[in-house]
Amino acid sequence: MGSNESVTVVEESTRHTLRARLRELVASTEVGKSLPSERDLSARWGVARMTIRRAVDALVAEGLVERRHGSGTYVTPQPFVRLLGLTSFSQDMRDRGLEPGARLLAYRVSPADAAISTQLQISPGDPVVSFTRLRLGSGEAMAVETVWIPQALVPGINGSDLGGSLYELLSSRYRISPGAANVSIEPVLPDERVRELLTISENQACLRIRMVDSDARGNIIMIANCFYRGDKYQLTAQVSGGAFSAEQPRNS
Protein backbone atom coordinates (compact mmCIF):
# COMPACT_ATOMS: atom_id res chain seq x y z
CA MET A 1 0.00 0.00 0.00
CA GLY A 2 1.42 3.38 -1.01
CA SER A 3 1.85 6.30 1.39
CA ASN A 4 -1.08 8.23 -0.09
CA GLU A 5 -3.37 5.22 0.29
CA SER A 6 -2.23 4.81 3.92
CA VAL A 7 -3.04 8.43 4.66
CA THR A 8 -6.48 8.06 3.05
CA VAL A 9 -7.30 4.99 5.17
CA VAL A 10 -6.21 6.78 8.36
CA GLU A 11 -8.27 9.86 7.49
CA GLU A 12 -11.35 7.75 6.74
CA SER A 13 -10.94 5.89 10.03
CA THR A 14 -10.61 9.21 11.87
CA ARG A 15 -13.80 10.53 10.26
CA HIS A 16 -15.77 7.43 11.21
CA THR A 17 -14.48 7.56 14.78
CA LEU A 18 -15.22 11.27 15.05
CA ARG A 19 -18.78 10.89 13.71
CA ALA A 20 -19.42 8.06 16.16
CA ARG A 21 -18.23 10.25 19.03
CA LEU A 22 -20.39 13.14 17.86
CA ARG A 23 -23.45 10.87 17.61
CA GLU A 24 -22.86 9.67 21.16
CA LEU A 25 -22.54 13.29 22.27
CA VAL A 26 -25.79 14.23 20.51
CA ALA A 27 -27.60 11.23 22.02
CA SER A 28 -26.52 12.26 25.52
CA THR A 29 -27.43 15.93 25.06
CA GLU A 30 -30.95 17.16 25.78
CA VAL A 31 -32.96 18.38 22.81
CA GLY A 32 -32.58 22.15 22.44
CA LYS A 33 -29.24 22.24 24.25
CA SER A 34 -26.02 23.29 22.53
CA LEU A 35 -23.01 21.11 21.84
CA PRO A 36 -19.54 22.21 22.95
CA SER A 37 -17.88 24.59 20.51
CA GLU A 38 -15.77 23.27 17.65
CA ARG A 39 -12.71 24.72 19.39
CA ASP A 40 -13.52 22.83 22.60
CA LEU A 41 -14.17 19.58 20.73
CA SER A 42 -10.93 20.01 18.79
CA ALA A 43 -8.99 20.36 22.02
CA ARG A 44 -10.88 17.52 23.73
CA TRP A 45 -10.36 14.97 20.97
CA GLY A 46 -7.05 16.20 19.50
CA VAL A 47 -8.56 16.72 16.04
CA ALA A 48 -8.24 19.70 13.73
CA ARG A 49 -11.12 22.19 13.88
CA MET A 50 -11.74 21.81 10.15
CA THR A 51 -12.18 18.06 10.63
CA ILE A 52 -14.63 18.74 13.47
CA ARG A 53 -16.53 21.20 11.28
CA ARG A 54 -16.89 18.70 8.45
CA ALA A 55 -18.15 16.02 10.82
CA VAL A 56 -20.69 18.44 12.29
CA ASP A 57 -21.71 19.41 8.75
CA ALA A 58 -22.66 15.77 8.15
CA LEU A 59 -24.89 15.75 11.25
CA VAL A 60 -26.49 19.02 10.17
CA ALA A 61 -27.28 17.45 6.79
CA GLU A 62 -28.93 14.51 8.59
CA GLY A 63 -31.04 16.87 10.68
CA LEU A 64 -29.57 15.74 14.01
CA VAL A 65 -28.27 19.22 14.88
CA GLU A 66 -28.67 22.76 13.63
CA ARG A 67 -26.30 25.71 13.55
CA ARG A 68 -27.53 29.06 14.84
CA HIS A 69 -25.44 31.95 13.60
CA GLY A 70 -23.41 33.53 16.37
CA SER A 71 -24.84 31.13 18.95
CA GLY A 72 -23.63 27.58 18.38
CA THR A 73 -24.78 24.11 17.34
CA TYR A 74 -27.95 22.73 18.93
CA VAL A 75 -29.54 19.29 19.16
CA THR A 76 -32.80 19.18 17.22
CA PRO A 77 -35.91 17.17 18.09
CA GLN A 78 -36.27 14.04 15.98
CA PRO A 79 -39.56 13.05 14.37
CA PHE A 80 -41.31 9.95 15.68
CA VAL A 81 -41.18 7.07 13.27
CA ARG A 82 -44.55 5.40 13.20
CA LEU A 83 -45.02 1.97 11.68
CA LEU A 84 -48.13 2.00 9.58
CA GLY A 85 -50.57 -0.54 10.91
CA LEU A 86 -53.29 -1.14 13.44
CA THR A 87 -51.53 0.41 16.41
CA SER A 88 -53.24 2.97 18.61
CA PHE A 89 -51.92 6.48 19.08
CA SER A 90 -51.84 5.84 22.84
CA GLN A 91 -49.61 2.79 22.47
CA ASP A 92 -47.47 4.68 19.98
CA MET A 93 -46.81 7.36 22.60
CA ARG A 94 -46.14 4.85 25.39
CA ASP A 95 -43.59 3.09 23.21
CA ARG A 96 -41.73 6.41 23.04
CA GLY A 97 -41.83 7.03 26.76
CA LEU A 98 -44.48 9.74 26.47
CA GLU A 99 -47.81 10.04 28.25
CA PRO A 100 -50.67 9.81 25.74
CA GLY A 101 -53.53 12.26 26.05
CA ALA A 102 -56.60 13.49 24.22
CA ARG A 103 -58.65 16.67 24.35
CA LEU A 104 -62.15 16.36 22.95
CA LEU A 105 -62.90 19.23 20.58
CA ALA A 106 -66.26 18.17 19.14
CA TYR A 107 -68.76 15.34 19.58
CA ARG A 108 -72.13 14.65 18.02
CA VAL A 109 -74.53 12.01 16.78
CA SER A 110 -76.10 12.80 13.42
CA PRO A 111 -77.69 11.08 10.41
CA ALA A 112 -75.16 9.80 7.89
CA ASP A 113 -75.06 11.79 4.68
CA ALA A 114 -74.49 10.15 1.31
CA ALA A 115 -70.68 10.33 1.46
CA ILE A 116 -70.34 9.02 5.02
CA SER A 117 -72.92 6.26 4.54
CA THR A 118 -71.09 5.06 1.43
CA GLN A 119 -67.75 4.92 3.23
CA LEU A 120 -69.21 3.19 6.30
CA GLN A 121 -71.39 0.91 4.16
CA ILE A 122 -74.57 1.84 6.02
CA SER A 123 -77.87 3.33 4.88
CA PRO A 124 -78.17 7.11 4.42
CA GLY A 125 -79.74 8.60 7.52
CA ASP A 126 -78.43 5.93 9.90
CA PRO A 127 -77.06 7.55 13.08
CA VAL A 128 -73.30 8.06 13.17
CA VAL A 129 -71.12 9.07 16.10
CA SER A 130 -68.48 11.58 15.04
CA PHE A 131 -65.88 13.37 17.12
CA THR A 132 -62.70 15.38 16.80
CA ARG A 133 -59.81 15.10 19.27
CA LEU A 134 -56.47 16.80 19.76
CA ARG A 135 -53.95 14.05 20.48
CA LEU A 136 -51.16 14.82 22.91
CA GLY A 137 -47.80 13.34 23.82
CA SER A 138 -46.81 14.38 27.36
CA GLY A 139 -48.92 17.50 26.89
CA GLU A 140 -47.54 18.45 23.47
CA ALA A 141 -49.91 18.61 20.50
CA MET A 142 -49.16 15.83 18.02
CA ALA A 143 -52.25 15.32 15.85
CA VAL A 144 -55.84 16.32 15.18
CA GLU A 145 -58.13 13.42 14.39
CA THR A 146 -61.77 13.18 13.33
CA VAL A 147 -63.53 9.81 13.49
CA TRP A 148 -66.90 8.51 12.30
CA ILE A 149 -68.43 5.28 13.71
CA PRO A 150 -71.90 3.80 13.14
CA GLN A 151 -73.80 4.33 16.38
CA ALA A 152 -75.17 0.80 16.15
CA LEU A 153 -71.65 -0.51 16.86
CA VAL A 154 -71.07 1.63 19.95
CA PRO A 155 -74.34 2.00 21.88
CA GLY A 156 -74.04 4.22 24.94
CA ILE A 157 -70.75 5.81 23.96
CA ASN A 158 -70.35 9.49 24.86
CA GLY A 159 -67.73 12.19 24.96
CA SER A 160 -66.49 11.27 28.43
CA ASP A 161 -65.34 7.90 27.06
CA LEU A 162 -62.88 9.42 24.62
CA GLY A 163 -59.98 10.46 26.83
CA GLY A 164 -57.82 7.49 25.89
CA SER A 165 -57.26 4.88 23.20
CA LEU A 166 -60.24 4.34 20.93
CA TYR A 167 -58.97 0.90 19.91
CA GLU A 168 -58.73 -0.15 23.54
CA LEU A 169 -62.25 1.15 24.23
CA LEU A 170 -63.70 -0.69 21.22
CA SER A 171 -61.98 -3.90 22.26
CA SER A 172 -62.77 -3.84 25.98
CA ARG A 173 -66.35 -2.55 25.91
CA TYR A 174 -67.70 -3.52 22.52
CA ARG A 175 -65.55 -6.54 21.64
CA ILE A 176 -64.63 -4.91 18.35
CA SER A 177 -61.14 -5.51 16.99
CA PRO A 178 -59.91 -4.05 13.70
CA GLY A 179 -58.62 -6.68 11.31
CA ALA A 180 -57.44 -4.48 8.45
CA ALA A 181 -57.16 -0.85 7.41
CA ASN A 182 -57.12 0.99 4.11
CA VAL A 183 -54.74 3.94 4.58
CA SER A 184 -53.99 6.91 2.36
CA ILE A 185 -51.34 9.54 3.15
CA GLU A 186 -50.58 12.93 1.66
CA PRO A 187 -48.54 15.97 2.72
CA VAL A 188 -50.73 19.05 3.12
CA LEU A 189 -50.67 22.58 4.45
CA PRO A 190 -53.49 22.52 7.03
CA ASP A 191 -56.07 25.22 7.52
CA GLU A 192 -55.80 27.89 10.19
CA ARG A 193 -57.81 25.99 12.79
CA VAL A 194 -55.58 22.91 12.59
CA ARG A 195 -52.45 25.08 12.65
CA GLU A 196 -53.60 26.80 15.82
CA LEU A 197 -54.43 23.50 17.50
CA LEU A 198 -51.03 22.03 16.61
CA THR A 199 -49.21 25.32 17.35
CA ILE A 200 -47.41 25.32 14.00
CA SER A 201 -46.63 28.05 11.49
CA GLU A 202 -48.57 28.60 8.27
CA ASN A 203 -45.81 27.04 6.15
CA GLN A 204 -45.45 23.90 8.28
CA ALA A 205 -46.67 20.82 6.43
CA CYS A 206 -48.67 18.02 8.03
CA LEU A 207 -49.24 14.42 7.08
CA ARG A 208 -52.91 13.90 6.33
CA ILE A 209 -53.86 10.29 6.98
CA ARG A 210 -57.21 8.85 5.98
CA MET A 211 -58.09 5.43 7.35
CA VAL A 212 -60.95 3.01 6.82
CA ASP A 213 -60.87 0.26 9.46
CA SER A 214 -62.66 -3.04 9.05
CA ASP A 215 -62.99 -6.15 11.21
CA ALA A 216 -61.76 -9.64 10.39
CA ARG A 217 -64.91 -10.33 8.34
CA GLY A 218 -64.48 -7.19 6.25
CA ASN A 219 -67.21 -5.13 7.91
CA ILE A 220 -66.37 -1.43 8.13
CA ILE A 221 -65.87 -0.29 11.73
CA MET A 222 -64.95 3.35 11.32
CA ILE A 223 -63.33 5.98 9.14
CA ALA A 224 -60.83 8.59 10.29
CA ASN A 225 -59.27 11.78 8.95
CA CYS A 226 -56.10 12.78 10.83
CA PHE A 227 -53.50 15.53 10.61
CA TYR A 228 -50.09 14.63 12.08
CA ARG A 229 -47.42 17.25 12.61
CA GLY A 230 -44.88 16.92 9.82
CA ASP A 231 -42.04 17.98 12.13
CA LYS A 232 -42.93 15.27 14.65
CA TYR A 233 -43.75 12.26 12.51
CA GLN A 234 -42.19 10.08 9.91
CA LEU A 235 -44.04 7.03 8.65
CA THR A 236 -42.65 3.64 7.78
CA ALA A 237 -44.29 0.51 6.47
CA GLN A 238 -43.51 -3.16 6.11
CA VAL A 239 -44.06 -4.37 2.56
CA SER A 240 -44.39 -8.05 1.70
CA GLY A 241 -42.32 -9.66 -1.01
CA GLY A 242 -45.46 -10.21 -3.06
CA ALA A 243 -45.51 -6.52 -3.88
CA PHE A 244 -42.30 -7.00 -5.87
CA SER A 245 -43.20 -10.19 -7.70
CA ALA A 246 -42.10 -9.97 -11.31
CA GLU A 247 -44.08 -11.08 -14.30
CA GLN A 248 -43.29 -14.56 -15.52
CA PRO A 249 -40.88 -14.41 -18.47
CA ARG A 250 -42.50 -14.99 -21.80
CA ASN A 251 -41.24 -17.46 -24.31
CA SER A 252 -39.57 -15.81 -27.25
C-alpha positions in Angstrom: 0.0 0.0 0.0 1.4 3.4 -1.0 1.8 6.3 1.4 -1.1 8.2 -0.1 -3.4 5.2 0.3 -2.2 4.8 3.9 -3.0 8.4 4.7 -6.5 8.1 3.0 -7.3 5.0 5.2 -6.2 6.8 8.4 -8.3 9.9 7.5 -11.3 7.7 6.7 -10.9 5.9 10.0 -10.6 9.2 11.9 -13.8 10.5 10.3 -15.8 7.4 11.2 -14.5 7.6 14.8 -15.2 11.3 15.1 -18.8 10.9 13.7 -19.4 8.1 16.2 -18.2 10.3 19.0 -20.4 13.1 17.9 -23.5 10.9 17.6 -22.9 9.7 21.2 -22.5 13.3 22.3 -25.8 14.2 20.5 -27.6 11.2 22.0 -26.5 12.3 25.5 -27.4 15.9 25.1 -31.0 17.2 25.8 -33.0 18.4 22.8 -32.6 22.1 22.4 -29.2 22.2 24.3 -26.0 23.3 22.5 -23.0 21.1 21.8 -19.5 22.2 23.0 -17.9 24.6 20.5 -15.8 23.3 17.6 -12.7 24.7 19.4 -13.5 22.8 22.6 -14.2 19.6 20.7 -10.9 20.0 18.8 -9.0 20.4 22.0 -10.9 17.5 23.7 -10.4 15.0 21.0 -7.0 16.2 19.5 -8.6 16.7 16.0 -8.2 19.7 13.7 -11.1 22.2 13.9 -11.7 21.8 10.1 -12.2 18.1 10.6 -14.6 18.7 13.5 -16.5 21.2 11.3 -16.9 18.7 8.4 -18.1 16.0 10.8 -20.7 18.4 12.3 -21.7 19.4 8.7 -22.7 15.8 8.2 -24.9 15.8 11.3 -26.5 19.0 10.2 -27.3 17.4 6.8 -28.9 14.5 8.6 -31.0 16.9 10.7 -29.6 15.7 14.0 -28.3 19.2 14.9 -28.7 22.8 13.6 -26.3 25.7 13.5 -27.5 29.1 14.8 -25.4 32.0 13.6 -23.4 33.5 16.4 -24.8 31.1 19.0 -23.6 27.6 18.4 -24.8 24.1 17.3 -27.9 22.7 18.9 -29.5 19.3 19.2 -32.8 19.2 17.2 -35.9 17.2 18.1 -36.3 14.0 16.0 -39.6 13.0 14.4 -41.3 10.0 15.7 -41.2 7.1 13.3 -44.6 5.4 13.2 -45.0 2.0 11.7 -48.1 2.0 9.6 -50.6 -0.5 10.9 -53.3 -1.1 13.4 -51.5 0.4 16.4 -53.2 3.0 18.6 -51.9 6.5 19.1 -51.8 5.8 22.8 -49.6 2.8 22.5 -47.5 4.7 20.0 -46.8 7.4 22.6 -46.1 4.9 25.4 -43.6 3.1 23.2 -41.7 6.4 23.0 -41.8 7.0 26.8 -44.5 9.7 26.5 -47.8 10.0 28.3 -50.7 9.8 25.7 -53.5 12.3 26.1 -56.6 13.5 24.2 -58.7 16.7 24.3 -62.2 16.4 22.9 -62.9 19.2 20.6 -66.3 18.2 19.1 -68.8 15.3 19.6 -72.1 14.7 18.0 -74.5 12.0 16.8 -76.1 12.8 13.4 -77.7 11.1 10.4 -75.2 9.8 7.9 -75.1 11.8 4.7 -74.5 10.1 1.3 -70.7 10.3 1.5 -70.3 9.0 5.0 -72.9 6.3 4.5 -71.1 5.1 1.4 -67.7 4.9 3.2 -69.2 3.2 6.3 -71.4 0.9 4.2 -74.6 1.8 6.0 -77.9 3.3 4.9 -78.2 7.1 4.4 -79.7 8.6 7.5 -78.4 5.9 9.9 -77.1 7.6 13.1 -73.3 8.1 13.2 -71.1 9.1 16.1 -68.5 11.6 15.0 -65.9 13.4 17.1 -62.7 15.4 16.8 -59.8 15.1 19.3 -56.5 16.8 19.8 -54.0 14.0 20.5 -51.2 14.8 22.9 -47.8 13.3 23.8 -46.8 14.4 27.4 -48.9 17.5 26.9 -47.5 18.5 23.5 -49.9 18.6 20.5 -49.2 15.8 18.0 -52.2 15.3 15.8 -55.8 16.3 15.2 -58.1 13.4 14.4 -61.8 13.2 13.3 -63.5 9.8 13.5 -66.9 8.5 12.3 -68.4 5.3 13.7 -71.9 3.8 13.1 -73.8 4.3 16.4 -75.2 0.8 16.2 -71.6 -0.5 16.9 -71.1 1.6 20.0 -74.3 2.0 21.9 -74.0 4.2 24.9 -70.7 5.8 24.0 -70.4 9.5 24.9 -67.7 12.2 25.0 -66.5 11.3 28.4 -65.3 7.9 27.1 -62.9 9.4 24.6 -60.0 10.5 26.8 -57.8 7.5 25.9 -57.3 4.9 23.2 -60.2 4.3 20.9 -59.0 0.9 19.9 -58.7 -0.1 23.5 -62.3 1.2 24.2 -63.7 -0.7 21.2 -62.0 -3.9 22.3 -62.8 -3.8 26.0 -66.4 -2.5 25.9 -67.7 -3.5 22.5 -65.6 -6.5 21.6 -64.6 -4.9 18.4 -61.1 -5.5 17.0 -59.9 -4.1 13.7 -58.6 -6.7 11.3 -57.4 -4.5 8.4 -57.2 -0.8 7.4 -57.1 1.0 4.1 -54.7 3.9 4.6 -54.0 6.9 2.4 -51.3 9.5 3.2 -50.6 12.9 1.7 -48.5 16.0 2.7 -50.7 19.0 3.1 -50.7 22.6 4.5 -53.5 22.5 7.0 -56.1 25.2 7.5 -55.8 27.9 10.2 -57.8 26.0 12.8 -55.6 22.9 12.6 -52.4 25.1 12.6 -53.6 26.8 15.8 -54.4 23.5 17.5 -51.0 22.0 16.6 -49.2 25.3 17.3 -47.4 25.3 14.0 -46.6 28.0 11.5 -48.6 28.6 8.3 -45.8 27.0 6.1 -45.4 23.9 8.3 -46.7 20.8 6.4 -48.7 18.0 8.0 -49.2 14.4 7.1 -52.9 13.9 6.3 -53.9 10.3 7.0 -57.2 8.9 6.0 -58.1 5.4 7.4 -60.9 3.0 6.8 -60.9 0.3 9.5 -62.7 -3.0 9.0 -63.0 -6.1 11.2 -61.8 -9.6 10.4 -64.9 -10.3 8.3 -64.5 -7.2 6.3 -67.2 -5.1 7.9 -66.4 -1.4 8.1 -65.9 -0.3 11.7 -65.0 3.4 11.3 -63.3 6.0 9.1 -60.8 8.6 10.3 -59.3 11.8 9.0 -56.1 12.8 10.8 -53.5 15.5 10.6 -50.1 14.6 12.1 -47.4 17.3 12.6 -44.9 16.9 9.8 -42.0 18.0 12.1 -42.9 15.3 14.7 -43.7 12.3 12.5 -42.2 10.1 9.9 -44.0 7.0 8.6 -42.6 3.6 7.8 -44.3 0.5 6.5 -43.5 -3.2 6.1 -44.1 -4.4 2.6 -44.4 -8.0 1.7 -42.3 -9.7 -1.0 -45.5 -10.2 -3.1 -45.5 -6.5 -3.9 -42.3 -7.0 -5.9 -43.2 -10.2 -7.7 -42.1 -10.0 -11.3 -44.1 -11.1 -14.3 -43.3 -14.6 -15.5 -40.9 -14.4 -18.5 -42.5 -15.0 -21.8 -41.2 -17.5 -24.3 -39.6 -15.8 -27.3 
